[in-house]
Amino acid sequence: MRANLHYGEGMSSPSAFPRSAALAAGFGLLFMSALGPFGLFTVEAVRAADPPEIVRELVSAPRFIWAIAAFFSVAVLDVVVALGLYGVFRHPAPALTRLALWLRVAYAVALALLLVYLGRARGASDGAAAQALVDTFSRGWLLALGVFGLHLVALGAAGLRAPVLPQAIAWLLVLAGLGYIVDALCTQFVPSYALNLAAYLFFGEIVLMVWLIFRGLRPPPAMRQ
């Protein structure tokens, strides 16, 4: 019998379910689910604003500074989540989990570097220049989300090899990843593309978050007896 079949049986061996790693990843995803939308809605408000005077006012407001801080926090949490997920899945599927780890770290680094454009938008001489910089950030972030999609596909593939994870969740992660990849590619090569598949397929990430927290908080069998 494979060692990873003993996940969650309260053993002290490497095959025991890594509850701390699961909680780090699960709560990291939970915090990101609050910070990410705040940053996104703030940036989208600037992109949609008109005339330039309103744009200049928006990027000068404290909310815009908090949005930059939220995005940076998301980038840091992405690294924490990547390490936590690696701890959960590295024994069932070491190669795939390692690939998923580095893909998510690469995405986090790209997101952090792109924040330079938002910082420059705050110091732009006029609203039109600020809006152009915010647009550059958004386009770059969309490309980075393609890398994030590759991470989800690799993670879902690792999950399919891990008996501890329900296969339905693994397939949802693969679908979510494909949604990000298709959005990133089509936006670059199909000018009229506006489908935004990721907005409909991201549900797998939420389910994974709930599963990680549930498994991390659930005591091992020895403590439940």
Secondary structure as UniProt FT lines:
FT   HELIX           3..6
FT   TURN            7..8
FT   TURN            14..15
FT   HELIX           19..48
FT   HELIX           52..60
FT   HELIX           62..89
FT   TURN            90..92
FT   HELIX           94..122
FT   HELIX           127..160
FT   TURN            163..164
FT   HELIX           167..189
FT   TURN            191..192
FT   HELIX           198..201
FT   HELIX           203..217
FT   HELIX           221..224
//
